[in-house]
Amino acid sequence: MNEHSLETLNSTACQRQFVRRPTTSRMSNVGVPQNWIPKRVNAVIRFSDPRQKEGSSEFRQKTHIQQFLDRVANEKWPEVNWIEIHGVSAYNAKKNNLSADQQLGLELARIRDGKGVGELFIWDDLDRFSRLPVDKSTNELLDLPRKGVFAYFCSLHLFLYPFTG
């Protein structure tokens, strides 16, 4: 694949291919419905190598998620359920953060069973969700709105609403 291919679901590739907007650090309310209160708020932090905990990856992810929450949440929102995945790759096709034996994989199985309606999942970036090939990761990602779950990706200011109709 060349440098402009969308090999994996990550924001750099998505922005290069699809997103056309002025470069600005100013953030808006990202289209969160007014007076909306999620049933549960899940913030997902992931890094593949445990040594990254010593660096800035965890801090950056938590900071971006907290900035989003500071802008949109109110006192009626439930406490944040932090899902921290340390030392698990999002790229390995056999065992990755979406695998059934991993915390996020268990959450996705719960959602597929219809037990996540009205919940919000927040990631810092698309590549924190998955780095599997687009066809595999897109299906997993779109299962969230298909099953009534909201999702937000901080670096893209991308808010996914549940599908209706």
Steps between C-alpha positions, in 0.01 A plus 500: 500500500622850431515784752154625401322166537251442774653175622382526859238706679705793629438870510808602303394288204135603535590867516729465199230321301170648617517793740524848356481769764706796616778407737403645834527387858172668595244238595124527492223311674533226231126464452418336831121513536390774738391367842608150400614273782674178402401183683870425561825674399791276399841658433746266330877538539722256309865455426677192368829513681501523881803731468269761346351549848828667591466740204230742398248266332281437803519863613409629151205263464360579846550873449314506168214294639477716812497818287205363305317410821571842649332661197189284474426316823291639781432401861227260390736285293606170656852451629750403231584132465868504397598197292878475498662252265873474555736289295244374246546569134221639287674369188557129555232311308499198735504666842421869524304743715172393332557130578229333706738446793597870526311767694388694191408176322281411798334843486434458126347156563273659763398763244430238234269335755303827516621603846662831411212709366543867592862466610788717382847370415785750466841447342782746444548384141377242251821299529428456872186311395672267254780476250361196330437534125218740421252230396532323837520805726222691321252221563590498869479879519163519324358238736498776765243730332313199357442382858398840639840610632655847459874530423735797501857531367673804649772564242250501212218667695294214359175419680311190383128486577297178516336413171127564486233397260 
